[in-house]
Amino acid sequence: MPDIVNAVGGGDLREEVDLDELHHVISGDEVRYDPEYWPGLYIRFTSDSPAILLFRTGKYNIAGADSVEELLDVNEQFLSRLQKLD
């Protein structure tokens, strides 16, 4: 039986996102946005947490989770933080 070494998932906020504005207001250990280099917003809540890759379209990916449980937890944290920011 294979071992899970990287759980990956994604979602869709179903609305466009102003990545430049969000880049300045969302908290995390690592938050990067450089549209000339890459079109998405890169977020890590802690230095060892999974990476969230959010695009202007509202679609996002979460990569680097050690388990499906961690993937779901980071997804919940992400959606909660966005909701608090309105």
Secondary structure, 3 states (H helix, E strand, C coil): CCCCCCEEEEEECCCCCCHHHHHHHCCCCEEECCCCCCCCEEEECCCCCCEEEECCCCEEEEEEECCHHHHHHHHHHHHHHHHHHC
